[in-house]
Amino acid sequence: ILPKAVLCLHRNTVIQILPKAVLCLHRNTVIQILPKAVSCLHRNTVIPILPKAVSCLHRNTVIQILPKAVSCLHRNTVIQILPKAVLCLHRNTVIQILPKAASCLHRNTVIQILSKAVLCLHRNTVIQILPKAVLCLHRNTVIQILPKAVSCLHRNTVIQILPKAVSCLHRNTVTQILPKAVSCLHRNTVIQIPPKAVSCLHRNTVIQILPKAVLCLHRNTVTQILPEAVLC
């Protein structure tokens, strides 16, 4: 580590920090900060800030802010806000809000809300809620809840819960929990834990922990820590 330097998190390099400069998080470069300017986080450029303007975070442009308007974060456009309207977050459109209606966040439509019904967030439909039922978040269906069962959030199924078992969150299966074992969150398997070992969260493997070493979270490897070194 050099004096007045910073370790770059992305490419594992060291960049000198110039006075009145900023380290760009994306490409690991250093950009001078001009007066009344902003460093764009996405493309690593510097854009002057005009009066009554906003710097768009996505495309690194500057958009004038009109009165009674809003800058859209996704497509970098400016949309007039009508009275009793709502700006849709996904497609950057404006939808009138009808009485007793809800604006759908995904497809930008307006659906009437029936009594004792619920608006589905994914496909923009309305499903009646039966007693002792649950609305599935993924496919917009309704599943009866059996006693001592669990509703799976991913595939919209119902699985009986066995004693001393765990419901797997990803594949909607039930795995027995062995003593001194761990249920892997990614592939829904059970791995025995040897002494002085750790279960890797990414690839569902078990790695021995060496002295003076560290388990890498990304690739599930073990790296020796050298003196006067830093883990990238």
C-alpha atoms as a printed R data frame, in Angstrom:
    type eleno elety resid chain resno       x       y       z
1   ATOM     1    CA   ILE     A     1   0.000   0.000   0.000
2   ATOM     2    CA   LEU     A     2   1.573   3.228  -1.181
3   ATOM     3    CA   PRO     A     3   1.094   6.462   0.709
4   ATOM     4    CA   LYS     A     4  -1.950   8.364  -0.467
5   ATOM     5    CA   ALA     A     5  -3.149   5.422  -2.532
6   ATOM     6    CA   VAL     A     6  -6.239   3.250  -2.526
7   ATOM     7    CA   LEU     A     7  -6.814  -0.424  -3.263
8   ATOM     8    CA   CYS     A     8  -9.295  -0.858  -6.120
9   ATOM     9    CA   LEU     A     9 -12.023  -3.329  -5.316
10  ATOM    10    CA   HIS     A    10 -12.837  -4.395  -8.886
11  ATOM    11    CA   ARG     A    11  -9.542  -5.091 -10.685
12  ATOM    12    CA   ASN     A    12  -7.288  -5.414  -7.597
13  ATOM    13    CA   THR     A    13  -4.932  -2.619  -8.489
14  ATOM    14    CA   VAL     A    14  -3.528   0.314  -6.586
15  ATOM    15    CA   ILE     A    15  -4.160   3.831  -7.882
16  ATOM    16    CA   GLN     A    16  -2.574   7.002  -6.643
17  ATOM    17    CA   ILE     A    17  -5.136   9.492  -5.384
18  ATOM    18    CA   LEU     A    18  -4.486  12.914  -6.882
19  ATOM    19    CA   PRO     A    19  -5.507  16.043  -5.002
20  ATOM    20    CA   LYS     A    20  -9.051  17.101  -5.792
21  ATOM    21    CA   ALA     A    21  -9.772  13.836  -7.587
22  ATOM    22    CA   VAL     A    22 -12.093  10.917  -7.049
23  ATOM    23    CA   LEU     A    23 -11.602   7.199  -7.555
24  ATOM    24    CA   CYS     A    24 -14.191   5.782  -9.962
25  ATOM    25    CA   LEU     A    25 -15.818   2.666  -8.619
26  ATOM    26    CA   HIS     A    26 -16.581   0.961 -11.941
27  ATOM    27    CA   ARG     A    27 -13.464   1.064 -14.143
28  ATOM    28    CA   ASN     A    28 -10.828   1.851 -11.488
29  ATOM    29    CA   THR     A    29  -9.730   5.163 -12.899
30  ATOM    30    CA   VAL     A    30  -9.085   8.550 -11.377
31  ATOM    31    CA   ILE     A    31 -11.000  11.583 -12.614
32  ATOM    32    CA   GLN     A    32 -10.318  15.161 -11.715
33  ATOM    33    CA   ILE     A    33 -13.297  16.840 -10.067
34  ATOM    34    CA   LEU     A    34 -14.128  20.099 -11.798
35  ATOM    35    CA   PRO     A    35 -15.844  22.863  -9.859
36  ATOM    36    CA   LYS     A    36 -19.612  22.465  -9.955
37  ATOM    37    CA   ALA     A    37 -19.356  19.050 -11.554
38  ATOM    38    CA   VAL     A    38 -20.300  15.540 -10.577
39  ATOM    39    CA   SER     A    39 -18.494  12.259 -11.108
40  ATOM    40    CA   CYS     A    40 -20.794   9.738 -12.790
41  ATOM    41    CA   LEU     A    41 -20.776   6.383 -11.090
42  ATOM    42    CA   HIS     A    42 -21.659   4.275 -14.145
43  ATOM    43    CA   ARG     A    43 -19.403   5.359 -17.022
44  ATOM    44    CA   ASN     A    44 -16.732   7.216 -15.012
45  ATOM    45    CA   THR     A    45 -17.142  10.598 -16.628
46  ATOM    46    CA   VAL     A    46 -17.456  14.096 -15.259
47  ATOM    47    CA   ILE     A    47 -20.455  16.210 -16.272
48  ATOM    48    CA   PRO     A    48 -20.890  19.859 -15.393
49  ATOM    49    CA   ILE     A    49 -24.012  20.505 -13.379
50  ATOM    50    CA   LEU     A    50 -26.253  23.059 -15.041
51  ATOM    51    CA   PRO     A    51 -28.563  25.194 -12.921
52  ATOM    52    CA   LYS     A    52 -31.908  23.503 -12.320
53  ATOM    53    CA   ALA     A    53 -30.631  20.235 -13.743
54  ATOM    54    CA   VAL     A    54 -30.011  16.758 -12.453
55  ATOM    55    CA   SER     A    55 -27.279  14.284 -13.292
56  ATOM    56    CA   CYS     A    56 -28.784  10.964 -14.376
57  ATOM    57    CA   LEU     A    57 -27.151   8.030 -12.686
58  ATOM    58    CA   HIS     A    58 -27.830   5.464 -15.428
59  ATOM    59    CA   ARG     A    59 -26.669   6.977 -18.731
60  ATOM    60    CA   ASN     A    60 -24.501   9.814 -17.357
61  ATOM    61    CA   THR     A    61 -26.438  12.639 -18.911
62  ATOM    62    CA   VAL     A    62 -27.788  15.901 -17.593
63  ATOM    63    CA   ILE     A    63 -31.495  16.643 -17.874
64  ATOM    64    CA   GLN     A    64 -33.144  19.948 -17.249
65  ATOM    65    CA   ILE     A    65 -35.792  19.757 -14.544
66  ATOM    66    CA   LEU     A    66 -39.008  21.394 -15.678
67  ATOM    67    CA   PRO     A    67 -41.431  22.818 -13.131
68  ATOM    68    CA   LYS     A    68 -43.879  20.193 -11.882
69  ATOM    69    CA   ALA     A    69 -41.930  17.446 -13.604
70  ATOM    70    CA   VAL     A    70 -39.890  14.498 -12.476
71  ATOM    71    CA   SER     A    71 -36.661  13.036 -13.795
72  ATOM    72    CA   CYS     A    72 -37.053   9.338 -14.629
73  ATOM    73    CA   LEU     A    73 -34.300   7.256 -13.148
74  ATOM    74    CA   HIS     A    74 -34.452   4.407 -15.678
75  ATOM    75    CA   ARG     A    75 -34.476   5.951 -19.164
76  ATOM    76    CA   ASN     A    76 -33.204   9.445 -18.262
77  ATOM    77    CA   THR     A    77 -36.226  11.336 -19.482
78  ATOM    78    CA   VAL     A    78 -38.413  14.018 -17.980
79  ATOM    79    CA   ILE     A    79 -42.145  13.428 -17.647
80  ATOM    80    CA   GLN     A    80 -44.726  15.982 -16.721
81  ATOM    81    CA   ILE     A    81 -46.664  15.012 -13.606
82  ATOM    82    CA   LEU     A    82 -50.384  15.325 -14.201
83  ATOM    83    CA   PRO     A    83 -52.756  15.960 -11.314
84  ATOM    84    CA   LYS     A    84 -53.932  12.736  -9.669
85  ATOM    85    CA   ALA     A    85 -51.394  10.706 -11.606
86  ATOM    86    CA   VAL     A    86 -48.478   8.541 -10.670
87  ATOM    87    CA   LEU     A    87 -45.110   8.058 -12.320
88  ATOM    88    CA   CYS     A    88 -44.504   4.378 -13.140
89  ATOM    89    CA   LEU     A    89 -41.120   3.231 -12.007
90  ATOM    90    CA   HIS     A    90 -40.531   0.555 -14.647
91  ATOM    91    CA   ARG     A    91 -41.363   2.006 -18.078
92  ATOM    92    CA   ASN     A    92 -41.311   5.731 -17.246
93  ATOM    93    CA   THR     A    93 -44.910   6.463 -18.104
94  ATOM    94    CA   VAL     A    94 -47.640   8.367 -16.326
95  ATOM    95    CA   ILE     A    95 -50.898   6.640 -15.439
96  ATOM    96    CA   GLN     A    96 -54.027   8.279 -14.198
97  ATOM    97    CA   ILE     A    97 -55.119   6.969 -10.808
98  ATOM    98    CA   LEU     A    98 -58.750   5.930 -10.882
99  ATOM    99    CA   PRO     A    99 -60.790   5.867  -7.691
100 ATOM   100    CA   LYS     A   100 -60.461   2.555  -5.839
101 ATOM   101    CA   ALA     A   101 -57.711   1.411  -8.162
102 ATOM   102    CA   ALA     A   102 -54.049   0.619  -7.848
103 ATOM   103    CA   SER     A   103 -51.156   1.360 -10.136
104 ATOM   104    CA   CYS     A   104 -49.267  -1.815 -11.062
105 ATOM   105    CA   LEU     A   105 -45.554  -1.455 -10.593
106 ATOM   106    CA   HIS     A   106 -44.453  -4.060 -13.156
107 ATOM   107    CA   ARG     A   107 -46.476  -3.516 -16.350
108 ATOM   108    CA   ASN     A   108 -47.696   0.030 -15.678
109 ATOM   109    CA   THR     A   109 -51.407  -0.649 -15.804
110 ATOM   110    CA   VAL     A   110 -54.267   0.267 -13.536
111 ATOM   111    CA   ILE     A   111 -56.429  -2.471 -12.042
112 ATOM   112    CA   GLN     A   112 -59.584  -2.060 -10.065
113 ATOM   113    CA   ILE     A   113 -59.294  -3.466  -6.545
114 ATOM   114    CA   LEU     A   114 -62.153  -5.811  -5.757
115 ATOM   115    CA   SER     A   115 -63.381  -6.352  -2.237
116 ATOM   116    CA   LYS     A   116 -61.504  -9.141  -0.467
117 ATOM   117    CA   ALA     A   117 -59.105  -9.424  -3.357
118 ATOM   118    CA   VAL     A   118 -55.466  -8.664  -3.790
119 ATOM   119    CA   LEU     A   119 -53.540  -7.077  -6.626
120 ATOM   120    CA   CYS     A   120 -50.796  -9.379  -7.932
121 ATOM   121    CA   LEU     A   121 -47.543  -7.551  -8.324
122 ATOM   122    CA   HIS     A   122 -46.007  -9.700 -11.080
123 ATOM   123    CA   ARG     A   123 -48.618 -10.205 -13.819
124 ATOM   124    CA   ASN     A   124 -51.047  -7.440 -12.837
125 ATOM   125    CA   THR     A   125 -54.054  -9.593 -12.161
126 ATOM   126    CA   VAL     A   126 -56.548  -9.692  -9.340
127 ATOM   127    CA   ILE     A   127 -57.099 -12.933  -7.451
128 ATOM   128    CA   GLN     A   128 -59.765 -13.626  -4.926
129 ATOM   129    CA   ILE     A   129 -58.357 -14.629  -1.547
130 ATOM   130    CA   LEU     A   130 -59.959 -17.810  -0.274
131 ATOM   131    CA   PRO     A   131 -60.158 -18.516   3.443
132 ATOM   132    CA   LYS     A   132 -57.102 -20.378   4.722
133 ATOM   133    CA   ALA     A   133 -55.260 -19.787   1.489
134 ATOM   134    CA   VAL     A   134 -52.153 -17.930   0.519
135 ATOM   135    CA   LEU     A   135 -51.383 -15.832  -2.543
136 ATOM   136    CA   CYS     A   136 -48.259 -17.062  -4.338
137 ATOM   137    CA   LEU     A   137 -45.946 -14.235  -5.183
138 ATOM   138    CA   HIS     A   138 -44.312 -15.768  -8.269
139 ATOM   139    CA   ARG     A   139 -47.051 -17.143 -10.548
140 ATOM   140    CA   ASN     A   140 -50.067 -15.327  -9.075
141 ATOM   141    CA   THR     A   141 -51.984 -18.366  -7.985
142 ATOM   142    CA   VAL     A   142 -53.773 -19.286  -4.801
143 ATOM   143    CA   ILE     A   143 -52.820 -22.427  -2.920
144 ATOM   144    CA   GLN     A   144 -54.657 -23.947  -0.036
145 ATOM   145    CA   ILE     A   145 -52.505 -24.197   3.066
146 ATOM   146    CA   LEU     A   146 -52.545 -27.688   4.534
147 ATOM   147    CA   PRO     A   147 -51.909 -28.201   8.233
148 ATOM   148    CA   LYS     A   148 -48.222 -28.644   9.019
149 ATOM   149    CA   ALA     A   149 -47.241 -27.603   5.533
150 ATOM   150    CA   VAL     A   150 -45.374 -24.724   4.005
151 ATOM   151    CA   SER     A   151 -46.063 -22.747   0.851
152 ATOM   152    CA   CYS     A   152 -43.001 -22.591  -1.397
153 ATOM   153    CA   LEU     A   153 -42.333 -19.120  -2.688
154 ATOM   154    CA   HIS     A   154 -40.500 -20.094  -5.893
155 ATOM   155    CA   ARG     A   155 -42.604 -22.748  -7.652
156 ATOM   156    CA   ASN     A   156 -45.919 -22.150  -5.856
157 ATOM   157    CA   THR     A   157 -46.311 -25.590  -4.410
158 ATOM   158    CA   VAL     A   158 -47.126 -26.911  -0.974
159 ATOM   159    CA   ILE     A   159 -44.735 -29.306   0.729
160 ATOM   160    CA   GLN     A   160 -45.367 -31.257   3.865
161 ATOM   161    CA   ILE     A   161 -42.864 -30.486   6.600
162 ATOM   162    CA   LEU     A   162 -41.335 -33.655   8.024
163 ATOM   163    CA   PRO     A   163 -40.025 -33.720  11.579
164 ATOM   164    CA   LYS     A   164 -36.405 -32.640  11.804
165 ATOM   165    CA   ALA     A   165 -36.422 -31.483   8.216
166 ATOM   166    CA   VAL     A   166 -35.984 -28.188   6.455
167 ATOM   167    CA   SER     A   167 -37.796 -26.742   3.469
168 ATOM   168    CA   CYS     A   168 -35.319 -25.729   0.777
169 ATOM   169    CA   LEU     A   169 -35.877 -22.200  -0.402
170 ATOM   170    CA   HIS     A   170 -34.563 -22.574  -3.972
171 ATOM   171    CA   ARG     A   171 -35.918 -25.838  -5.416
172 ATOM   172    CA   ASN     A   172 -38.908 -26.365  -3.103
173 ATOM   173    CA   THR     A   173 -37.847 -29.669  -1.679
174 ATOM   174    CA   VAL     A   174 -37.561 -31.036   1.824
175 ATOM   175    CA   THR     A   175 -34.208 -32.264   3.052
176 ATOM   176    CA   GLN     A   176 -33.539 -34.239   6.172
177 ATOM   177    CA   ILE     A   177 -31.109 -32.515   8.525
178 ATOM   178    CA   LEU     A   178 -28.395 -34.920   9.650
179 ATOM   179    CA   PRO     A   179 -26.563 -34.360  12.917
180 ATOM   180    CA   LYS     A   180 -23.528 -32.130  12.461
181 ATOM   181    CA   ALA     A   181 -24.591 -31.259   8.946
182 ATOM   182    CA   VAL     A   182 -25.676 -28.103   7.197
183 ATOM   183    CA   SER     A   183 -28.340 -27.515   4.574
184 ATOM   184    CA   CYS     A   184 -26.863 -25.751   1.546
185 ATOM   185    CA   LEU     A   185 -28.909 -22.781   0.463
186 ATOM   186    CA   HIS     A   186 -28.005 -22.885  -3.244
187 ATOM   187    CA   ARG     A   187 -28.401 -26.486  -4.451
188 ATOM   188    CA   ASN     A   188 -30.589 -27.858  -1.633
189 ATOM   189    CA   THR     A   189 -28.195 -30.496  -0.475
190 ATOM   190    CA   VAL     A   190 -26.886 -31.549   2.904
191 ATOM   191    CA   ILE     A   191 -23.145 -31.603   3.521
192 ATOM   192    CA   GLN     A   192 -21.373 -33.109   6.483
193 ATOM   193    CA   ILE     A   193 -19.164 -30.614   8.268
194 ATOM   194    CA   PRO     A   194 -15.721 -32.037   9.140
195 ATOM   195    CA   PRO     A   195 -13.990 -30.565  12.169
196 ATOM   196    CA   LYS     A   196 -12.231 -27.275  11.458
197 ATOM   197    CA   ALA     A   197 -13.997 -26.822   8.160
198 ATOM   198    CA   VAL     A   198 -16.460 -24.337   6.733
199 ATOM   199    CA   SER     A   199 -19.370 -24.755   4.347
200 ATOM   200    CA   CYS     A   200 -19.011 -22.545   1.285
201 ATOM   201    CA   LEU     A   201 -22.152 -20.616   0.487
202 ATOM   202    CA   HIS     A   202 -21.603 -20.264  -3.271
203 ATOM   203    CA   ARG     A   203 -20.664 -23.709  -4.632
204 ATOM   204    CA   ASN     A   204 -21.846 -25.860  -1.687
205 ATOM   205    CA   THR     A   205 -18.486 -27.333  -0.901
206 ATOM   206    CA   VAL     A   206 -16.536 -27.794   2.293
207 ATOM   207    CA   ILE     A   207 -13.071 -26.301   2.574
208 ATOM   208    CA   GLN     A   208 -10.583 -26.906   5.330
209 ATOM   209    CA   ILE     A   209  -9.501 -23.715   7.058
210 ATOM   210    CA   LEU     A   210  -5.718 -23.501   7.142
211 ATOM   211    CA   PRO     A   211  -3.934 -21.486   9.803
212 ATOM   212    CA   LYS     A   212  -3.356 -17.876   8.798
213 ATOM   213    CA   ALA     A   213  -5.662 -18.222   5.833
214 ATOM   214    CA   VAL     A   214  -8.983 -16.738   4.816
215 ATOM   215    CA   LEU     A   215 -11.950 -18.229   2.988
216 ATOM   216    CA   CYS     A   216 -12.779 -16.250  -0.149
217 ATOM   217    CA   LEU     A   217 -16.479 -15.604  -0.451
218 ATOM   218    CA   HIS     A   218 -16.650 -15.310  -4.240
219 ATOM   219    CA   ARG     A   219 -14.836 -18.345  -5.682
220 ATOM   220    CA   ASN     A   220 -14.757 -20.511  -2.528
221 ATOM   221    CA   THR     A   221 -11.018 -20.761  -2.346
222 ATOM   222    CA   VAL     A   222  -8.558 -20.405   0.480
223 ATOM   223    CA   THR     A   223  -5.846 -17.782   0.211
224 ATOM   224    CA   GLN     A   224  -2.791 -17.580   2.366
225 ATOM   225    CA   ILE     A   225  -2.340 -14.205   4.030
226 ATOM   226    CA   LEU     A   226   1.237 -13.036   3.479
227 ATOM   227    CA   PRO     A   227   2.816 -10.554   5.860
228 ATOM   228    CA   GLU     A   228   2.339  -6.945   4.755
229 ATOM   229    CA   ALA     A   229  -0.277  -7.978   2.231
230 ATOM   230    CA   VAL     A   230  -3.960  -7.277   1.769
231 ATOM   231    CA   LEU     A   231  -6.699  -9.564   0.546
232 ATOM   232    CA   CYS     A   232  -8.093  -8.156  -2.708
